[in-house]
């Protein structure tokens, strides 16, 4: 470990990872009991939880700006989406319906600002040097989170996004045999950070073992998904289904 990194850790400019602490206590021959306590503290420090309520005090739309900054600082973003398409893949109308609170107890929000910030974050997709991979379940694509005309537009948008050079969209069909439970949305930024979305807020994991585990999960779900042209054909089938329903007078 370089002296410069040691200095950044000592001055609080960098949060020591679990591996950093393990290396330091080994190098300094720290007694076992003390070493275990320090490593345990590092694990706690490398897990962060932020509630939607705490973010609401300064404006939930600021959370969208933080997500934008995370994407812009990453070269490779992997997202697992069991129930809803990523904000990076949403149309304005779809985002507006998704972000509008319909459940009692959810904190108030400025939907207009949140939609604006979410759309601004999509510009990161224009950087072809960045890589974006999305694994969605079939439910995430089909689930009616908005009126039919909005779903028609959203399905068409997913097709358009799948054509981008630096975007890879995979879809796990309902008929697939999935050995892991798709419990939460999670996003892997490079190999340094995982964010997990809960009903009440978000969890950030920085422990390399946690990051590696979520990359393994991502690949496990991706292995059961339609990929490439097969995924595009499946998305087109769903989009055509929404469009046909609209043309036949569906609501």
KOLDO-257113 format. One line per field, with one value per residue: x, y, z of N, C-alpha, C, O in turn. Coordinates in steps of 0.02 Angstrom, whole numbers. Example, Ala and Ser with C-alpha at 12.3 -4.5 7.8 and 13.67 -1.06 7.14 Angstrom:
% KOLDO-257113
n.xx	660 642 .
n.yy	-284 -112 .
n.zz	390 354 .
ca.xx	615 684 .
ca.yy	-225 -53 .
ca.zz	390 357 .
c.xx	660 645 .
c.yy	-165 2 .
c.zz	390 394 .
o.xx	712 670 .
o.yy	-166 57 .
o.zz	423 402 .
END
This chain:
% KOLDO-257113
n.xx	43 29 119 52 -82 -99 -85 -199 -299 -270 -296 -429 -478 -503 -605 -561 -559 -624 -528 -415 -401 -380 -256 -176 -183 -124 5 52 53 -55 -135 -243 -379 -401 -379 -486 -593 -567 -578 -712 -771 -735 -812 -941 -928 -917 -1041 -1181 -1334 -1471 -1617 -1775 -1849 -1756 -1690 -1793 -1800 -1712 -1749 -1806 -1772 -1639 -1577 -1584 -1489 -1375 -1370 -1349 -1219 -1149 -1162 -1091 -964 -926 -864 -919 -1077 -1190 -1354 -1481 -1648 -1790 -1925 -1956 -1911 -1748 -1712 -1633 -1684 -1812 -1958 -2011 -2151 -2178 -2087 -2141 -2263 -2215 -2142 -2235 -2312 -2417 -2445 -2487 -2390 -2273 -2139 -2162 -2138 -2057 -2114 -2095 -1963 -1893 -1917 -1856 -1722 -1698 -1708 -1601 -1497 -1493 -1415 -1289 -1284 -1249 -1114 -1006 -898 -927 -1000 -1153 -1256 -1407 -1514 -1672 -1825 -1959 -2077 -2044 -2044 -2174 -2264 -2399 -2369 -2418 -2542 -2607 -2569 -2451 -2374 -2357 -2271 -2162 -2121 -2081 -1975 -1883 -1847 -1782 -1675 -1606 -1542 -1432 -1255 -1175 -1257 -1330 -1465 -1547 -1673 -1758 -1862 -2029 -2044 -1922 -1807 -1759 -1634 -1600 -1675 -1761 -1749 -1722 -1696 -1534 -1379 -1223 -1076 -941 -816 -826 -931 -1095 -1264 -1419 -1591 -1723 -1892 -1895 -1781 -1607 -1467 -1292 -1153 -984 -888 -771 -802 -942 -973 -920 -1003 -1128 -1102 -1085 -1215 -1284 -1232 -1281 -1421 -1422 -1378 -1491 -1569 -1647 -1539 -1449 -1495 -1602 -1659 -1698 -1795 -1889 -1924 -1982 -2092 -2168 -2187 -2262 -2375 -2429 -2455 -2547 -2652 -2687 -2729 -2840 -2928 -2902 -2875 .
n.yy	-59 110 254 372 331 283 403 472 395 413 549 554 574 470 328 187 27 -139 -233 -149 -121 -249 -275 -177 -206 -330 -300 -224 -313 -323 -371 -515 -504 -364 -338 -405 -330 -206 -238 -276 -152 -85 -152 -111 27 30 8 94 173 261 344 373 468 549 603 675 789 881 878 762 756 787 669 607 680 639 506 527 582 471 381 453 445 318 185 67 8 -95 -152 -229 -267 -307 -268 -149 -40 37 207 263 214 259 342 516 528 402 402 506 452 345 409 482 492 370 303 298 374 383 498 673 744 834 810 858 914 798 716 794 792 654 634 711 634 534 573 525 407 439 439 343 276 226 86 3 -111 -196 -299 -356 -419 -509 -466 -337 -269 -287 -251 -149 4 123 213 134 203 265 155 99 192 181 47 52 139 62 -30 55 99 -20 -32 47 69 54 -1 -137 -240 -363 -489 -579 -711 -756 -891 -944 -1046 -995 -987 -905 -785 -644 -512 -372 -213 -182 -96 -102 -17 -6 -100 -63 -17 -51 -13 -31 -36 -5 -12 88 164 179 67 68 -24 -59 -150 -259 -396 -398 -326 -410 -521 -472 -446 -577 -622 -543 -593 -723 -707 -649 -754 -831 -759 -685 -629 -506 -512 -597 -546 -420 -457 -511 -400 -325 -403 -386 -247 -237 -303 -215 -106 -161 -188 -58 -7 -82 -27 -32 15 .
n.zz	0 -42 24 3 -2 127 195 150 207 343 359 338 210 128 141 228 158 194 158 155 293 342 284 344 485 482 436 541 642 733 884 890 942 944 810 749 797 736 600 599 628 512 419 457 435 299 250 205 246 184 215 131 193 262 153 99 173 121 -8 -118 -250 -255 -231 -355 -422 -356 -397 -532 -527 -480 -588 -683 -634 -657 -758 -795 -777 -696 -688 -596 -614 -549 -548 -613 -748 -762 -709 -805 -920 -939 -1005 -1006 -971 -915 -808 -732 -688 -612 -512 -444 -292 -221 -109 60 187 118 89 46 -119 -251 -396 -527 -524 -494 -605 -703 -659 -669 -807 -848 -802 -894 -999 -984 -1051 -1178 -1188 -1265 -1219 -1099 -1015 -1007 -929 -917 -828 -835 -767 -846 -791 -749 -869 -918 -817 -769 -735 -769 -869 -1020 -1147 -1105 -1070 -1195 -1255 -1168 -1186 -1319 -1304 -1230 -1328 -1418 -1338 -1324 -1443 -1436 -1443 -1329 -1235 -1154 -1146 -1056 -1033 -913 -937 -880 -883 -859 -766 -615 -498 -395 -283 -342 -259 -237 -318 -380 -405 -482 -476 -573 -497 -367 -289 -228 -242 -162 -180 -70 -1 93 79 28 18 31 -18 7 35 -35 -44 -35 -150 -249 -229 -271 -405 -447 -424 -517 -638 -629 -641 -768 -845 -857 -940 -1088 -1213 -1314 -1484 -1464 -1347 -1393 -1488 -1401 -1323 -1425 -1454 -1336 -1341 -1459 -1416 -1318 -1403 -1494 -1407 -1371 -1494 -1513 -1428 -1294 -1119 .
ca.xx	0 72 118 0 -147 -99 -97 -270 -340 -257 -326 -501 -497 -524 -630 -525 -601 -611 -464 -364 -392 -349 -185 -142 -175 -75 72 72 49 -104 -163 -302 -442 -406 -385 -554 -637 -555 -607 -785 -788 -728 -871 -997 -916 -923 -1112 -1217 -1406 -1502 -1690 -1808 -1872 -1701 -1677 -1849 -1790 -1676 -1777 -1791 -1743 -1566 -1554 -1574 -1425 -1322 -1368 -1317 -1148 -1122 -1156 -1039 -898 -917 -853 -960 -1134 -1233 -1414 -1530 -1712 -1841 -1995 -1966 -1851 -1704 -1725 -1596 -1721 -1882 -1982 -2035 -2218 -2173 -2053 -2187 -2311 -2179 -2118 -2292 -2328 -2486 -2448 -2484 -2328 -2214 -2125 -2181 -2086 -2068 -2110 -2067 -1890 -1866 -1918 -1805 -1657 -1692 -1695 -1533 -1449 -1491 -1364 -1228 -1286 -1221 -1041 -998 -842 -955 -1036 -1212 -1290 -1469 -1551 -1740 -1870 -2016 -2125 -2023 -2063 -2246 -2305 -2433 -2356 -2446 -2594 -2585 -2530 -2384 -2338 -2338 -2212 -2107 -2098 -2045 -1912 -1838 -1822 -1734 -1616 -1571 -1504 -1372 -1193 -1146 -1310 -1350 -1526 -1567 -1738 -1771 -1933 -2062 -2039 -1854 -1794 -1713 -1614 -1594 -1736 -1752 -1778 -1714 -1656 -1467 -1336 -1152 -1035 -875 -810 -810 -989 -1161 -1321 -1478 -1651 -1775 -1952 -1886 -1720 -1555 -1409 -1231 -1104 -918 -844 -759 -837 -1012 -976 -909 -1063 -1181 -1083 -1101 -1288 -1302 -1216 -1325 -1485 -1410 -1370 -1558 -1607 -1638 -1487 -1435 -1551 -1658 -1691 -1731 -1856 -1937 -1949 -2026 -2155 -2205 -2207 -2317 -2434 -2457 -2480 -2607 -2705 -2708 -2765 -2905 -2970 -2886 -2861 .
ca.yy	0 169 303 421 304 283 472 490 361 444 616 549 591 408 278 124 -31 -196 -261 -103 -130 -315 -270 -135 -241 -384 -270 -198 -368 -305 -430 -543 -476 -295 -340 -425 -273 -155 -262 -272 -81 -68 -179 -66 92 24 -1 155 172 327 336 422 523 596 639 720 852 927 872 696 764 789 600 593 711 595 448 552 588 403 355 490 426 246 164 7 8 -154 -143 -283 -231 -359 -246 -86 -20 88 276 278 186 281 401 567 512 344 424 548 408 305 450 512 451 347 263 337 366 401 569 716 751 879 763 892 917 730 694 833 765 587 639 738 580 490 597 486 353 463 427 274 245 195 24 -5 -176 -200 -363 -345 -476 -497 -427 -266 -240 -293 -227 -86 57 184 198 98 243 277 91 91 233 153 -14 74 169 7 -55 104 97 -83 -24 87 30 41 -24 -207 -255 -433 -498 -646 -727 -786 -964 -965 -1075 -950 -1019 -854 -745 -575 -475 -300 -178 -163 -67 -111 34 -35 -154 -27 4 -77 20 -74 5 -34 29 144 201 144 42 69 -74 -47 -206 -296 -461 -384 -306 -471 -563 -444 -459 -647 -626 -512 -640 -781 -689 -637 -819 -858 -708 -674 -579 -489 -510 -633 -499 -368 -487 -519 -333 -304 -440 -352 -181 -248 -322 -153 -65 -193 -177 12 2 -116 11 -46 74 .
ca.zz	0 -49 79 -13 18 201 216 137 258 408 361 327 141 98 189 221 144 238 138 179 365 352 267 394 549 472 430 606 691 785 917 855 966 921 737 731 811 685 537 607 621 441 383 472 403 226 233 219 233 180 209 88 236 274 91 85 209 77 -75 -147 -317 -248 -237 -426 -440 -330 -442 -593 -513 -475 -656 -719 -607 -669 -827 -809 -732 -705 -649 -594 -608 -547 -548 -648 -786 -733 -727 -867 -977 -934 -1040 -958 -946 -871 -747 -694 -654 -563 -457 -409 -233 -215 -48 122 225 78 97 -10 -169 -307 -452 -585 -517 -495 -675 -738 -639 -696 -878 -855 -790 -953 -1047 -976 -1100 -1241 -1186 -1289 -1184 -1038 -1029 -965 -936 -879 -827 -812 -771 -891 -752 -749 -934 -930 -762 -784 -687 -798 -919 -1080 -1194 -1077 -1075 -1266 -1265 -1128 -1218 -1379 -1281 -1213 -1392 -1445 -1295 -1336 -1504 -1424 -1447 -1263 -1190 -1163 -1107 -1054 -1000 -885 -947 -823 -888 -843 -700 -582 -436 -343 -276 -363 -203 -238 -368 -358 -457 -469 -508 -583 -448 -306 -250 -244 -209 -161 -167 -27 3 139 65 -10 54 -8 4 -22 49 -98 -45 -51 -220 -288 -223 -313 -475 -458 -429 -581 -692 -623 -672 -839 -878 -870 -977 -1160 -1224 -1383 -1531 -1433 -1301 -1434 -1515 -1346 -1308 -1480 -1445 -1283 -1367 -1507 -1378 -1291 -1458 -1519 -1358 -1377 -1557 -1508 -1383 -1223 -1078 .
c.xx	45 66 63 -69 -153 -116 -169 -316 -332 -292 -401 -524 -524 -548 -593 -574 -584 -543 -406 -348 -359 -274 -146 -131 -127 -4 98 69 3 -130 -230 -367 -453 -415 -455 -603 -629 -585 -683 -809 -785 -788 -932 -989 -926 -993 -1148 -1291 -1432 -1576 -1718 -1831 -1817 -1685 -1731 -1840 -1755 -1702 -1757 -1759 -1667 -1537 -1542 -1507 -1366 -1314 -1332 -1241 -1114 -1112 -1099 -969 -882 -907 -898 -1014 -1177 -1293 -1458 -1597 -1770 -1913 -2008 -1904 -1812 -1727 -1689 -1634 -1794 -1897 -2005 -2104 -2217 -2141 -2100 -2237 -2276 -2161 -2174 -2313 -2402 -2497 -2442 -2419 -2266 -2202 -2144 -2122 -2106 -2058 -2078 -1991 -1859 -1864 -1862 -1735 -1646 -1676 -1624 -1482 -1442 -1439 -1300 -1226 -1256 -1145 -1028 -939 -865 -998 -1094 -1246 -1350 -1497 -1619 -1777 -1925 -2069 -2108 -2043 -2138 -2289 -2333 -2422 -2385 -2501 -2565 -2546 -2459 -2342 -2316 -2273 -2151 -2078 -2058 -1977 -1861 -1807 -1768 -1669 -1573 -1528 -1440 -1310 -1167 -1197 -1328 -1409 -1541 -1633 -1745 -1844 -1963 -2055 -1970 -1851 -1740 -1698 -1605 -1658 -1722 -1783 -1777 -1681 -1586 -1426 -1264 -1114 -963 -870 -796 -871 -1052 -1213 -1382 -1538 -1702 -1837 -1938 -1824 -1671 -1498 -1349 -1181 -1038 -868 -834 -794 -911 -1020 -969 -970 -1119 -1165 -1098 -1176 -1312 -1291 -1261 -1393 -1477 -1405 -1438 -1600 -1599 -1587 -1480 -1498 -1613 -1696 -1728 -1796 -1910 -1966 -1996 -2093 -2198 -2230 -2265 -2381 -2468 -2489 -2545 -2665 -2732 -2750 -2834 -2951 -2958 -2870 -2794 .
c.yy	62 214 354 396 303 353 493 456 395 512 614 567 529 361 212 67 -86 -226 -216 -115 -198 -313 -231 -173 -299 -357 -246 -251 -351 -369 -451 -511 -405 -293 -357 -368 -219 -175 -259 -200 -60 -93 -134 0 89 6 63 148 243 317 390 481 574 635 690 788 904 924 805 702 767 718 580 623 669 533 467 556 519 373 388 473 353 233 105 4 -53 -146 -205 -254 -282 -334 -183 -69 34 158 297 256 210 341 452 550 453 363 464 504 368 346 484 466 434 308 308 323 381 476 609 727 801 837 795 894 848 703 730 806 696 589 666 682 535 512 558 429 374 453 354 239 213 135 17 -72 -177 -270 -349 -412 -458 -454 -353 -231 -236 -257 -158 -35 123 165 168 142 257 213 78 130 206 91 3 103 115 -23 -9 103 35 -80 16 42 10 18 -96 -221 -330 -438 -570 -662 -762 -862 -989 -997 -1033 -977 -970 -813 -673 -526 -400 -275 -168 -141 -76 -59 9 -96 -124 -13 -31 -35 -24 -31 -34 10 93 186 160 123 44 20 -62 -103 -246 -363 -451 -365 -368 -516 -537 -449 -531 -657 -600 -562 -702 -767 -680 -703 -850 -812 -715 -619 -563 -484 -544 -587 -445 -395 -494 -452 -308 -339 -407 -285 -187 -267 -261 -112 -95 -184 -106 22 -31 -84 -2 18 66 .
c.zz	0 12 67 9 94 226 207 187 325 414 347 257 104 153 177 209 194 222 160 252 379 337 320 459 542 470 498 661 749 817 888 876 940 845 716 743 758 618 540 600 548 401 395 435 328 204 252 202 235 170 163 130 250 211 77 120 165 5 -106 -215 -313 -252 -309 -449 -416 -374 -507 -584 -509 -544 -693 -694 -621 -743 -845 -755 -748 -659 -654 -574 -608 -556 -589 -688 -749 -753 -790 -929 -980 -977 -987 -929 -898 -805 -703 -655 -599 -501 -418 -352 -230 -150 13 159 185 84 35 -57 -222 -370 -513 -582 -522 -566 -714 -723 -667 -771 -891 -847 -850 -1004 -1042 -1026 -1167 -1244 -1204 -1256 -1118 -1058 -980 -981 -889 -884 -795 -811 -821 -855 -753 -814 -941 -877 -778 -730 -710 -847 -982 -1130 -1170 -1082 -1146 -1279 -1228 -1161 -1281 -1360 -1262 -1276 -1420 -1404 -1309 -1399 -1494 -1420 -1378 -1211 -1206 -1117 -1113 -1015 -977 -895 -887 -824 -869 -773 -666 -512 -378 -341 -296 -314 -212 -301 -340 -419 -436 -510 -511 -536 -379 -262 -275 -207 -217 -141 -126 -30 42 124 25 36 7 22 -31 -7 -16 -101 -61 -124 -265 -287 -268 -387 -493 -466 -497 -638 -689 -654 -747 -878 -895 -914 -1052 -1168 -1298 -1425 -1503 -1385 -1339 -1463 -1462 -1326 -1362 -1474 -1392 -1306 -1416 -1471 -1348 -1346 -1486 -1473 -1362 -1439 -1556 -1457 -1311 -1186 -1042 .
o.xx	93 15 32 -109 -205 -155 -198 -367 -382 -315 -433 -584 -561 -517 -595 -624 -536 -505 -355 -290 -316 -234 -90 -76 -92 41 158 81 20 -145 -269 -408 -507 -453 -482 -650 -679 -615 -716 -860 -826 -811 -970 -1037 -943 -1004 -1146 -1308 -1418 -1597 -1690 -1832 -1829 -1668 -1719 -1868 -1766 -1679 -1698 -1723 -1633 -1480 -1496 -1474 -1315 -1258 -1291 -1203 -1058 -1060 -1062 -920 -830 -936 -913 -1000 -1198 -1286 -1471 -1602 -1797 -1957 -2066 -1848 -1840 -1756 -1711 -1618 -1833 -1855 -2017 -2114 -2251 -2164 -2098 -2252 -2305 -2163 -2162 -2331 -2445 -2551 -2398 -2395 -2212 -2250 -2144 -2064 -2166 -2002 -2038 -1958 -1805 -1815 -1827 -1694 -1590 -1635 -1591 -1430 -1392 -1420 -1260 -1172 -1238 -1115 -1037 -930 -826 -1029 -1085 -1262 -1345 -1503 -1623 -1762 -1937 -2100 -2153 -2058 -2165 -2345 -2296 -2462 -2379 -2507 -2505 -2494 -2412 -2282 -2263 -2227 -2095 -2018 -2007 -1928 -1801 -1748 -1716 -1615 -1512 -1483 -1397 -1313 -1140 -1183 -1340 -1403 -1548 -1647 -1740 -1886 -1928 -2060 -1959 -1887 -1682 -1743 -1603 -1692 -1676 -1839 -1827 -1642 -1579 -1438 -1245 -1119 -929 -914 -761 -862 -1062 -1205 -1395 -1535 -1722 -1834 -1966 -1816 -1690 -1483 -1355 -1167 -1036 -813 -883 -814 -940 -1067 -1007 -988 -1153 -1210 -1123 -1199 -1353 -1334 -1277 -1420 -1520 -1424 -1442 -1659 -1551 -1591 -1502 -1548 -1670 -1757 -1783 -1846 -1969 -2026 -2046 -2145 -2259 -2287 -2312 -2436 -2529 -2545 -2593 -2722 -2792 -2802 -2879 -3005 -3000 -2853 -2775 .
o.yy	66 214 378 435 319 361 527 485 406 530 667 575 535 356 185 60 -81 -243 -241 -120 -203 -343 -250 -172 -317 -386 -249 -236 -363 -417 -409 -492 -388 -252 -326 -358 -190 -134 -241 -187 -20 -59 -121 26 140 -10 83 121 281 286 444 538 634 694 742 838 964 961 793 657 751 708 541 594 664 511 430 535 511 343 356 486 328 266 94 -3 -63 -135 -231 -219 -297 -375 -165 -84 73 168 342 277 184 385 434 557 453 343 456 517 358 321 511 408 478 281 350 266 390 515 583 721 810 829 763 879 839 671 699 799 679 550 645 682 500 473 557 404 331 459 310 179 178 135 24 -88 -161 -298 -332 -456 -400 -412 -311 -172 -187 -236 -113 -30 174 106 176 120 259 216 49 104 207 82 -29 94 123 -39 -32 107 38 -121 18 -15 -45 16 -114 -215 -356 -398 -617 -630 -792 -894 -1050 -977 -1036 -988 -990 -806 -642 -502 -366 -311 -147 -162 -59 -57 4 -139 -153 2 -39 -22 -51 5 -89 65 146 240 112 157 24 23 -57 -104 -266 -385 -492 -387 -377 -547 -577 -456 -545 -695 -630 -571 -731 -809 -699 -707 -890 -825 -745 -568 -602 -455 -523 -588 -425 -360 -484 -447 -275 -309 -400 -266 -147 -248 -256 -86 -59 -174 -95 56 -11 -108 15 69 111 .
o.zz	38 47 115 35 122 273 249 207 360 468 346 246 56 206 122 244 232 267 183 272 423 372 338 487 590 500 510 720 807 782 865 834 917 819 669 703 736 583 491 568 525 355 348 407 297 145 310 150 281 121 157 106 250 216 46 97 172 -38 -118 -236 -362 -272 -323 -492 -449 -386 -533 -628 -532 -558 -730 -729 -599 -786 -904 -695 -805 -599 -709 -523 -661 -570 -599 -665 -711 -806 -825 -984 -1020 -986 -930 -868 -846 -751 -641 -597 -545 -445 -364 -364 -235 -138 17 161 213 83 -20 -37 -236 -394 -547 -632 -550 -586 -753 -768 -688 -795 -939 -880 -858 -1048 -1089 -1043 -1208 -1298 -1162 -1264 -1086 -1111 -920 -1038 -830 -939 -736 -851 -836 -886 -758 -814 -968 -892 -797 -683 -676 -865 -997 -1154 -1210 -1096 -1158 -1310 -1254 -1163 -1295 -1396 -1276 -1277 -1443 -1433 -1307 -1408 -1539 -1396 -1370 -1152 -1264 -1056 -1168 -971 -1017 -863 -847 -772 -864 -728 -685 -472 -320 -392 -269 -325 -196 -334 -282 -475 -380 -571 -460 -536 -338 -203 -335 -147 -271 -92 -146 -58 27 153 -9 86 -51 82 -93 -34 -47 -156 -97 -157 -312 -337 -300 -429 -548 -509 -531 -681 -741 -689 -786 -936 -941 -925 -1077 -1134 -1340 -1404 -1516 -1382 -1319 -1463 -1475 -1313 -1347 -1488 -1401 -1293 -1414 -1493 -1350 -1338 -1500 -1496 -1356 -1437 -1592 -1443 -1269 -1216 -1004 .
END
